[in-house]
Amino acid sequence: MALIDEGSNQDAVEHEATAPADATQLEEDNGAARPPQEGAPAAEAAPPVDEARAGPGDSAQPIPVAATEVLPVVEPVSEAEPVAADPPAADAGAADAGAAQPIASAEDPAPTLVDELPRMLAGIGAGDAGAAGGRTMTADGGPGGGSRLGNVASGARRLSWKVGAAAGAAAVIVIALVVVVANSSHSASSGQAAAHKAQQAEKAKPVSVVSVSPGNGATGVNGTSPITVTYSGPVTSGTRMPTLSPNIAGNWQVSRDTATFTPQVGFTEDTHVTVTIPASAGTTTAAATSFSFTTGRYSILRLDELLSQLGYIPLTWTPTTSSGYIPVDDASAQLAAAYDPPSGSFSFESGYPSLLTNQWSAGSDNEIIDGAVRTFEFDHNLTMDGDAGPRVWAHLLTAIARGERNQHGYTYVWVSQAGAEHLDLWHDGRLAITSPVNTGIAASPTDDGTFPVYLRYTVTQMVGTNPDGSPYDDTVYWVSYFNGGDAVHAFPRASYGWYQSLGCVELPTYGSTAEDVWNLITYGTLVTVTGPVA
């Protein structure tokens, strides 16, 4: 056992008088595993730090045993007796161990009992030796010498049996404490490692897909609906999000065991969507899987509502509730309404005849909507086929957002073949023009029905064959074709009001009537022909 001088012993005793730490706190500071906070997701909980692996000098907590339980009472050395400054070391290893452990100062963290063990053991022997003799030893073994280690080694002075027993007991107690602390640290480290290993195993465990929405193979899906994938375990940072085909703008959000995609706007009508759920590292699916669905068709009722709002049909639409007023600049809300329109009611503007109003049916195909779509297509440089396909809808939603209303007003033409044949034209709810006309002879009659204007000329050549086989090549003005080769146009005749044409509706060439009719008619304008066919 190495011995040190009484001054070092005094320092050791003062350090040992520090109040012991709580045993529970010691266990925590030596690396005991702490439970994760309740509610914290497994993926975000960082593994506990393995503090038990820290070096002996890293801990700031004293050993939880009072010094008086380890050390016997030490009598102070007489101040009159000089103390050797540099005692020679009989055991170089023990001396080095004592010299390598500095006593804590006010600026240094307090060392642990394990840190101070060599110095304490040396101090115990030194203190008892001084107390027993009451004087110092000379270097050669005589009284007054400065080397205690040399005196003890030479047999000049023996430690009393009380001091030896006390020192032995202290050593046993200290060693036992070291073993306990080491075992505690080892146990904490082992528990911590096991918890970390279990956590890693949980992360690596693959999960499966429990359910998807929309369901696999679903049809008629609202293209703005969220897409949800539910897993058999929590979604973590290691879980790769599904991919969409076709890909659209949007974002995935994770909540425990579900991942939900919310589109920025949505999928258009009749779109086949495939959702692929990839396999990846960490908590993920065992293997890649996929499901698909198909979006529905846009609602004809919503088409009616939009055409009304833009002034392309002579009806006013009023939503049932205030929520039916979809913000014009909210593309996602407008697209959602295209699939699932808000409820409301339509009312005709005053002044139109029953021949027109009777053709109306909300939410179904009818001549009024067909004509309005053609007018809209013409205004937006689209193919005029009367079919409200994806391109028409895209332009409709854009027109709603920009407030691009119909600039032509609404025109309706009625041609009667009964009695004195005539034409009536309504524009924006009022009867604007009435004029006598001629319609087709029996050999080439004008068919009854309602037809949209699809082609217009201010002047053109009409070429064909007369019923008697003779050819004709006529220059005609203010021409609006509405049914095959039948058109409303000006044509010079001696009289008007009966069957004379080859199927066309002939207006007088005198005055401005023909030109006025042409100016109010536009592409998509409905022309209704009634009465007995010649």
C-alpha positions as CSV (number, residue, x, y, z in Angstrom):
1,M,0.0,0.0,0.0
2,A,1.4,3.4,-1.0
3,L,1.6,6.1,1.7
4,I,1.3,9.9,1.2
5,D,2.0,12.8,3.5
6,E,-0.4,14.1,6.1
7,G,-1.2,17.2,4.0
8,S,-2.6,15.1,1.2
9,N,-4.5,13.1,3.8
10,Q,-6.0,16.3,5.1
11,D,-7.2,17.2,1.6
12,A,-8.7,13.8,1.1
13,V,-10.6,14.0,4.4
14,E,-12.0,17.3,3.4
15,H,-13.2,16.0,0.0
16,E,-14.7,12.9,1.6
17,A,-16.8,15.2,3.9
18,T,-18.9,16.2,0.8
19,A,-22.5,15.2,1.2
20,P,-23.3,11.9,-0.6
21,A,-25.5,11.9,-3.6
22,D,-28.8,10.1,-3.7
23,A,-28.5,6.5,-4.8
24,T,-31.2,6.7,-7.4
25,Q,-29.5,9.7,-9.0
26,L,-26.3,7.8,-9.1
27,E,-28.0,5.0,-11.0
28,E,-29.4,7.4,-13.6
29,D,-26.0,9.1,-14.0
30,N,-24.4,5.8,-14.6
31,G,-26.4,5.1,-17.7
32,A,-29.7,3.6,-16.5
33,A,-32.1,3.5,-19.4
34,R,-34.9,6.1,-19.3
35,P,-38.4,5.4,-20.8
36,P,-39.3,7.5,-23.8
37,Q,-41.8,10.3,-23.3
38,E,-45.4,9.3,-23.7
39,G,-46.8,10.1,-27.1
40,A,-43.5,10.6,-28.8
41,P,-43.3,8.7,-32.1
42,A,-40.9,5.8,-32.1
43,A,-39.1,7.1,-35.2
44,E,-38.2,10.4,-33.6
45,A,-37.0,9.1,-30.2
46,A,-33.2,9.3,-30.0
47,P,-31.5,6.2,-28.4
48,P,-30.4,7.0,-24.9
49,V,-26.8,7.9,-24.5
50,D,-24.6,5.1,-23.1
51,E,-23.3,7.1,-20.2
52,A,-22.0,4.0,-18.4
53,R,-19.2,3.9,-20.9
54,A,-17.8,7.3,-19.8
55,G,-14.4,7.4,-18.2
56,P,-14.0,7.6,-14.4
57,G,-13.2,11.3,-14.5
58,D,-16.4,12.2,-16.5
59,S,-18.9,11.9,-13.7
60,A,-19.7,14.9,-11.6
61,Q,-21.5,12.9,-8.9
62,P,-19.8,11.7,-5.6
63,I,-20.2,8.1,-4.6
64,P,-23.3,7.8,-2.4
65,V,-21.4,6.7,0.8
66,A,-20.2,9.1,3.5
67,A,-16.5,9.2,4.1
68,T,-16.9,8.5,7.7
69,E,-18.3,5.1,6.8
70,V,-15.1,4.3,4.9
71,L,-12.3,6.0,6.8
72,P,-11.4,5.7,10.5
73,V,-10.9,8.8,12.6
74,V,-7.4,10.2,11.9
75,E,-5.5,12.2,14.5
76,P,-3.9,15.3,13.1
77,V,-0.1,15.5,12.8
78,S,1.7,17.8,15.2
79,E,2.5,21.2,13.5
80,A,5.9,21.1,15.1
81,E,7.0,18.1,13.2
82,P,8.3,18.8,9.7
83,V,7.0,16.7,6.8
84,A,9.2,15.4,4.1
85,A,8.4,17.2,0.8
86,D,9.2,14.4,-1.6
87,P,9.1,11.0,0.0
88,P,10.8,8.3,-2.1
89,A,8.5,5.8,-3.6
90,A,9.1,2.2,-2.6
91,D,6.4,1.1,-5.1
92,A,6.6,3.3,-8.2
93,G,3.3,2.1,-9.6
94,A,1.5,3.0,-6.3
95,A,3.2,6.3,-6.1
96,D,2.3,7.2,-9.6
97,A,-1.3,6.3,-9.0
98,G,-1.4,8.6,-6.0
99,A,0.3,11.5,-7.8
100,A,-1.9,11.2,-11.0
101,Q,-5.1,12.0,-9.2
102,P,-5.4,15.7,-8.3
103,I,-7.7,16.8,-5.5
104,A,-10.6,18.8,-6.8
105,S,-10.4,22.5,-6.5
106,A,-13.3,25.0,-6.5
107,E,-12.9,25.2,-10.3
108,D,-12.7,21.4,-10.9
109,P,-15.5,18.9,-10.8
110,A,-15.5,16.7,-7.7
111,P,-13.8,13.4,-8.3
112,T,-15.5,10.1,-7.6
113,L,-14.6,7.6,-4.9
114,V,-13.0,5.4,-7.6
115,D,-10.9,8.4,-8.7
116,E,-9.6,9.0,-5.2
117,L,-9.1,5.4,-4.0
118,P,-5.3,5.3,-4.4
119,R,-4.9,8.6,-2.5
120,M,-7.3,7.6,0.3
121,L,-5.5,4.3,0.9
122,A,-2.2,6.1,1.0
123,G,-3.5,8.8,3.3
124,I,-4.9,6.3,5.8
125,G,-1.5,4.7,6.4
126,A,0.3,8.0,6.5
127,G,-2.0,9.5,9.1
128,D,-1.8,6.5,11.4
129,A,1.9,6.4,11.2
130,G,2.3,10.0,12.3
131,A,-0.3,9.6,15.1
132,A,1.3,6.5,16.5
133,G,4.8,7.8,16.7
134,G,4.1,11.4,17.6
135,R,7.3,12.4,15.6
136,T,8.8,12.3,12.2
137,M,11.3,9.8,10.8
138,T,14.7,10.6,9.3
139,A,15.8,9.4,5.9
140,D,18.1,6.9,7.5
141,G,15.5,5.5,9.9
142,G,16.5,7.7,12.8
143,P,14.2,10.2,14.5
144,G,13.7,13.4,12.5
145,G,14.0,11.8,9.1
146,G,11.8,13.0,6.3
147,S,10.9,9.6,4.6
148,R,8.0,7.7,6.1
149,L,8.2,5.1,3.4
150,G,11.8,4.5,4.0
151,N,11.3,4.2,7.8
152,V,8.5,1.8,7.4
153,A,10.4,-0.3,4.9
154,S,13.4,-0.5,7.1
155,G,11.4,-1.6,10.1
156,A,12.2,1.5,12.1
157,R,8.5,1.9,12.8
158,R,5.5,-0.4,12.6
159,L,1.9,0.5,12.1
160,S,-0.2,-0.4,15.1
161,W,-2.6,-3.4,14.7
162,K,-5.5,-1.0,15.1
163,V,-4.3,1.2,12.3
164,G,-3.6,-1.9,10.1
165,A,-7.0,-3.4,10.8
166,A,-8.7,-0.1,10.1
167,A,-6.9,0.3,6.9
168,G,-7.7,-3.3,5.8
169,A,-11.4,-2.8,6.7
170,A,-11.4,0.4,4.7
171,A,-9.8,-1.2,1.8
172,V,-12.4,-4.0,1.8
173,I,-15.3,-1.6,2.0
174,V,-13.9,0.6,-0.8
175,I,-13.2,-2.4,-3.0
176,A,-16.8,-3.6,-2.4
177,L,-18.1,-0.2,-3.3
178,V,-16.1,-0.2,-6.5
179,V,-17.5,-3.6,-7.4
180,V,-21.0,-2.4,-6.7
181,V,-20.5,0.7,-8.8
182,A,-19.0,-1.3,-11.7
183,N,-21.8,-3.9,-11.6
184,S,-24.4,-1.0,-11.5
185,S,-22.7,0.6,-14.5
186,H,-22.5,-2.7,-16.3
187,S,-26.2,-3.5,-15.6
188,A,-27.3,0.0,-16.8
189,S,-25.2,-0.4,-19.9
190,S,-26.5,-3.8,-20.6
191,G,-30.1,-2.7,-20.2
192,Q,-29.5,0.3,-22.3
193,A,-28.0,-1.8,-25.1
194,A,-30.9,-4.2,-24.9
195,A,-33.4,-1.4,-25.2
196,H,-31.5,0.1,-28.1
197,K,-31.3,-3.2,-29.8
198,A,-35.1,-3.8,-29.4
199,Q,-35.7,-0.3,-30.8
200,Q,-33.6,-1.0,-33.8
201,A,-35.4,-4.3,-34.3
202,E,-38.7,-2.5,-34.2
203,K,-37.5,0.0,-36.8
204,A,-36.3,-2.7,-39.1
205,K,-39.5,-4.7,-38.8
206,P,-41.4,-4.5,-42.1
207,V,-45.1,-3.6,-42.1
208,S,-47.9,-4.4,-44.5
209,V,-50.6,-2.3,-46.0
210,V,-53.9,-2.7,-44.1
211,S,-56.2,-0.6,-46.3
212,V,-56.2,2.0,-49.0
213,S,-58.7,4.8,-50.0
214,P,-60.0,5.1,-52.6
215,G,-60.3,1.3,-52.8
216,N,-58.5,-0.7,-55.4
217,G,-60.5,-0.7,-58.6
218,A,-62.8,2.0,-57.6
219,T,-64.5,4.1,-60.3
220,G,-66.3,7.4,-60.4
221,V,-63.9,8.8,-57.8
222,N,-63.8,12.5,-57.1
223,G,-60.4,13.6,-58.4
224,T,-59.9,16.0,-55.6
225,S,-60.3,13.4,-52.9
226,P,-57.4,12.6,-50.6
227,I,-55.5,9.3,-51.0
228,T,-54.9,7.4,-47.8
229,V,-52.7,4.4,-47.1
230,T,-53.0,2.7,-43.7
231,Y,-50.1,0.4,-42.6
232,S,-50.0,-2.3,-39.9
233,G,-47.4,-0.3,-37.9
234,P,-46.2,3.3,-37.4
235,V,-44.9,5.2,-40.4
236,T,-41.4,6.5,-39.6
237,S,-38.8,8.6,-41.3
238,G,-37.5,5.4,-43.0
239,T,-40.8,4.8,-44.7
240,R,-40.8,6.0,-48.3
241,M,-44.0,7.6,-49.4
242,P,-46.1,6.1,-52.3
243,T,-45.8,7.5,-55.8
244,L,-48.6,8.4,-58.1
245,S,-49.1,7.9,-61.8
246,P,-49.9,10.3,-63.4
247,N,-48.0,12.5,-61.0
248,I,-49.7,15.7,-59.8
249,A,-48.8,18.4,-57.3
250,G,-49.7,17.8,-53.7
251,N,-48.2,16.7,-50.4
252,W,-48.1,13.6,-48.1
253,Q,-48.8,13.9,-44.4
254,V,-48.1,11.2,-41.9
255,S,-50.1,10.5,-38.7
256,R,-49.0,7.4,-36.7
257,D,-49.9,4.4,-39.0
258,T,-51.4,6.4,-42.0
259,A,-50.0,8.4,-44.9
260,T,-52.4,10.8,-46.6
261,F,-51.9,12.5,-50.0
262,T,-53.8,15.8,-50.5
263,P,-53.7,17.1,-54.1
264,Q,-53.0,20.7,-54.7
265,V,-55.8,20.8,-57.2
266,G,-56.7,17.2,-58.3
267,F,-57.0,14.7,-61.1
268,T,-59.2,15.5,-64.1
269,E,-62.1,13.4,-65.2
270,D,-61.8,9.8,-66.6
271,T,-58.2,9.5,-65.3
272,H,-56.8,6.1,-64.4
273,V,-54.6,6.6,-61.3
274,T,-52.0,4.1,-60.0
275,V,-50.6,4.4,-56.5
276,T,-47.3,2.4,-55.9
277,I,-46.2,1.7,-52.4
278,P,-42.5,1.1,-52.4
279,A,-40.4,-1.3,-50.3
280,S,-37.5,0.5,-48.5
281,A,-35.2,0.4,-45.5
282,G,-36.6,0.8,-42.0
283,T,-40.2,0.5,-41.2
284,T,-41.8,-0.1,-44.5
285,T,-43.7,-2.6,-46.5
286,A,-42.3,-6.1,-47.0
287,A,-42.5,-5.7,-50.7
288,A,-43.6,-3.1,-53.3
289,T,-47.3,-3.1,-53.9
290,S,-49.8,-1.0,-55.8
291,F,-53.5,-0.2,-56.3
292,S,-55.4,1.9,-58.8
293,F,-58.7,3.7,-59.3
294,T,-60.4,5.8,-62.0
295,T,-61.9,9.3,-61.5
296,G,-65.5,9.9,-62.6
297,R,-67.0,12.3,-65.2
298,Y,-67.6,15.9,-64.4
299,S,-71.2,16.7,-63.6
300,I,-73.5,18.0,-66.3
301,L,-75.4,19.9,-63.6
302,R,-72.1,21.7,-62.7
303,L,-71.7,22.5,-66.4
304,D,-75.1,24.1,-66.4
305,E,-74.2,26.1,-63.3
306,L,-70.9,27.4,-64.8
307,L,-72.5,28.3,-68.2
308,S,-75.2,30.2,-66.3
309,Q,-72.6,32.1,-64.2
310,L,-70.7,33.0,-67.4
311,G,-73.9,34.2,-69.3
312,Y,-73.9,31.5,-72.0
313,I,-77.5,30.3,-71.2
314,P,-80.5,32.4,-70.5
315,L,-81.0,31.1,-67.0
316,T,-79.9,32.4,-63.5
317,W,-78.6,29.8,-61.1
318,T,-79.0,30.4,-57.3
319,P,-77.3,28.1,-54.8
320,T,-79.4,26.7,-52.0
321,T,-77.0,27.7,-49.3
322,S,-74.2,30.2,-49.1
323,S,-71.6,27.4,-49.2
324,G,-72.7,26.8,-52.9
325,Y,-70.9,30.0,-53.9
326,I,-67.5,28.5,-54.7
327,P,-64.7,31.0,-54.7
328,V,-63.8,31.7,-58.3
329,D,-60.1,31.7,-57.6
330,D,-60.0,28.4,-55.7
331,A,-59.0,25.9,-58.4
332,S,-59.3,22.9,-56.0
333,A,-62.8,23.9,-54.8
334,Q,-63.9,24.5,-58.4
335,L,-62.6,21.1,-59.5
336,A,-64.3,19.4,-56.5
337,A,-67.6,21.0,-57.5
338,A,-67.2,19.8,-61.0
339,Y,-67.4,16.2,-59.6
340,D,-69.9,17.0,-56.9
341,P,-71.9,20.2,-57.6
342,P,-73.6,22.3,-54.9
343,S,-77.3,22.2,-54.9
344,G,-79.3,25.2,-56.3
345,S,-82.1,26.3,-58.6
346,F,-82.4,27.7,-62.1
347,S,-84.8,30.3,-63.4
348,F,-85.3,31.6,-66.9
349,E,-84.7,35.2,-67.7
350,S,-88.0,36.8,-68.7
351,G,-89.1,37.4,-72.3
352,Y,-88.2,34.1,-73.9
353,P,-90.9,31.9,-75.6
354,S,-92.0,28.6,-74.3
355,L,-90.5,27.0,-77.5
356,L,-87.1,27.6,-75.8
357,T,-87.9,27.2,-72.1
358,N,-89.6,23.8,-72.8
359,Q,-86.3,22.5,-74.1
360,W,-84.6,23.1,-70.7
361,S,-83.8,20.2,-68.3
362,A,-81.2,20.9,-65.5
363,G,-78.5,18.3,-65.2
364,S,-79.2,16.5,-68.5
365,D,-78.2,16.9,-72.2
366,N,-80.4,19.3,-74.1
367,E,-80.2,21.7,-77.0
368,I,-79.7,24.8,-74.9
369,I,-76.6,23.4,-73.3
370,D,-75.3,22.0,-76.7
371,G,-75.7,25.5,-78.3
372,A,-74.0,27.2,-75.2
373,V,-71.0,24.9,-75.3
374,R,-70.5,25.6,-79.0
375,T,-70.6,29.3,-78.4
376,F,-68.1,28.9,-75.6
377,E,-65.8,26.7,-77.8
378,F,-65.9,29.4,-80.5
379,D,-65.0,32.1,-78.1
380,H,-62.0,30.1,-76.8
381,N,-60.7,28.8,-80.2
382,L,-61.7,25.2,-79.5
383,T,-63.2,22.7,-81.9
384,M,-66.9,23.4,-82.1
385,D,-68.4,20.0,-81.5
386,G,-70.7,20.8,-78.5
387,D,-68.9,18.2,-76.4
388,A,-67.8,19.4,-73.0
389,G,-64.6,17.4,-72.8
390,P,-61.5,18.0,-70.7
391,R,-60.3,20.9,-72.8
392,V,-63.6,22.7,-72.5
393,W,-63.7,22.1,-68.8
394,A,-60.2,23.4,-68.4
395,H,-61.2,26.6,-70.2
396,L,-64.4,26.9,-68.3
397,L,-62.7,26.8,-65.0
398,T,-60.1,29.3,-66.2
399,A,-62.9,31.6,-67.5
400,I,-64.6,31.4,-64.1
401,A,-61.4,32.4,-62.4
402,R,-60.8,35.3,-64.8
403,G,-64.5,36.4,-65.0
404,E,-64.6,35.9,-68.8
405,R,-68.3,36.2,-69.5
406,N,-70.1,35.8,-72.8
407,Q,-69.9,39.0,-74.8
408,H,-72.5,38.1,-77.5
409,G,-75.6,38.2,-75.3
410,Y,-78.1,35.3,-75.8
411,T,-80.0,35.0,-79.1
412,Y,-82.8,32.6,-80.1
413,V,-84.4,32.2,-83.6
414,W,-87.8,30.7,-84.3
415,V,-88.9,30.0,-87.9
416,S,-92.5,29.1,-88.4
417,Q,-93.7,27.3,-91.6
418,A,-97.4,27.6,-90.6
419,G,-99.5,30.1,-92.5
420,A,-97.5,33.1,-93.5
421,E,-93.9,31.9,-92.9
422,H,-91.9,34.2,-90.7
423,L,-88.9,34.5,-88.5
424,D,-88.8,35.8,-84.9
425,L,-85.5,36.6,-83.2
426,W,-85.1,37.1,-79.4
427,H,-82.0,38.7,-78.0
428,D,-81.3,39.1,-74.3
429,G,-84.9,38.4,-73.4
430,R,-86.7,40.6,-75.9
431,L,-88.2,40.1,-79.3
432,A,-85.7,42.1,-81.4
433,I,-86.6,41.2,-85.1
434,T,-89.7,39.8,-86.9
435,S,-89.5,39.2,-90.7
436,P,-91.3,37.2,-93.4
437,V,-89.2,34.3,-94.8
438,N,-89.3,31.5,-97.4
439,T,-88.6,27.9,-96.5
440,G,-88.0,24.7,-98.6
441,I,-90.2,23.3,-101.2
442,A,-91.5,19.6,-101.1
443,A,-88.5,18.4,-103.3
444,S,-86.0,19.9,-100.8
445,P,-87.9,20.7,-97.6
446,T,-86.7,22.6,-94.4
447,D,-86.7,20.1,-91.6
448,D,-88.4,20.8,-88.3
449,G,-86.3,20.8,-85.2
450,T,-83.8,22.9,-83.1
451,F,-80.3,23.2,-84.5
452,P,-77.2,25.3,-83.4
453,V,-75.5,27.6,-85.9
454,Y,-72.2,26.1,-86.9
455,L,-70.9,28.1,-89.8
456,R,-71.2,31.8,-90.8
457,Y,-70.3,34.0,-93.8
458,T,-71.0,37.5,-94.7
459,V,-70.8,36.5,-98.4
460,T,-70.3,33.1,-100.1
461,Q,-71.1,31.0,-103.2
462,M,-73.8,28.4,-103.0
463,V,-73.4,25.7,-105.7
464,G,-75.7,22.8,-106.4
465,T,-78.3,21.2,-108.6
466,N,-81.9,22.3,-108.9
467,P,-84.8,19.7,-108.7
468,D,-85.1,19.8,-112.5
469,G,-81.4,18.9,-112.9
470,S,-80.1,22.3,-113.8
471,P,-77.1,23.6,-111.9
472,Y,-77.0,26.7,-109.8
473,D,-74.1,28.9,-108.5
474,D,-75.5,31.8,-106.5
475,T,-73.7,34.6,-104.6
476,V,-75.5,34.9,-101.2
477,Y,-75.0,37.3,-98.2
478,W,-75.4,37.2,-94.4
479,V,-75.2,33.4,-94.3
480,S,-75.6,31.3,-91.0
481,Y,-75.7,27.5,-91.5
482,F,-77.6,25.6,-88.9
483,N,-78.6,22.2,-90.3
484,G,-76.4,20.5,-93.0
485,G,-76.8,22.7,-96.1
486,D,-79.7,24.7,-94.7
487,A,-78.9,28.3,-93.7
488,V,-80.5,31.6,-92.8
489,H,-79.4,34.1,-95.4
490,A,-80.6,36.9,-97.7
491,F,-81.9,35.9,-101.1
492,P,-83.7,38.0,-103.7
493,R,-87.3,36.9,-104.4
494,A,-90.4,38.6,-105.7
495,S,-92.2,37.7,-102.5
496,Y,-91.7,36.1,-99.1
497,G,-93.8,34.0,-96.7
498,W,-94.2,30.6,-98.4
499,Y,-92.3,27.5,-99.7
500,Q,-89.8,28.6,-102.3
501,S,-86.3,27.6,-101.3
502,L,-84.3,24.4,-101.5
503,G,-84.2,24.1,-97.8
504,C,-82.8,27.4,-96.6
505,V,-84.6,30.1,-94.7
506,E,-84.6,33.1,-97.1
507,L,-84.7,36.7,-95.7
508,P,-85.5,39.7,-97.9
509,T,-82.6,41.5,-99.6
510,Y,-84.3,44.8,-99.1
511,G,-83.5,46.9,-96.1
512,S,-81.1,45.8,-93.3
513,T,-83.1,42.9,-91.9
514,A,-80.8,40.2,-93.1
515,E,-77.7,42.0,-91.9
516,D,-79.3,42.7,-88.5
517,V,-80.2,39.0,-88.1
518,W,-76.7,38.0,-89.0
519,N,-75.1,40.4,-86.5
520,L,-77.2,39.1,-83.6
521,I,-76.7,35.4,-84.5
522,T,-73.5,33.8,-83.3
523,Y,-71.9,30.4,-83.3
524,G,-74.1,28.1,-81.2
525,T,-77.2,30.2,-81.6
526,L,-80.3,27.9,-81.7
527,V,-82.6,28.0,-84.6
528,T,-86.0,26.2,-84.2
529,V,-88.1,25.3,-87.2
530,T,-91.7,24.4,-86.7
531,G,-94.9,23.9,-88.8
532,P,-95.9,21.6,-91.6
533,V,-93.1,20.6,-93.9
534,A,-93.9,21.3,-97.6
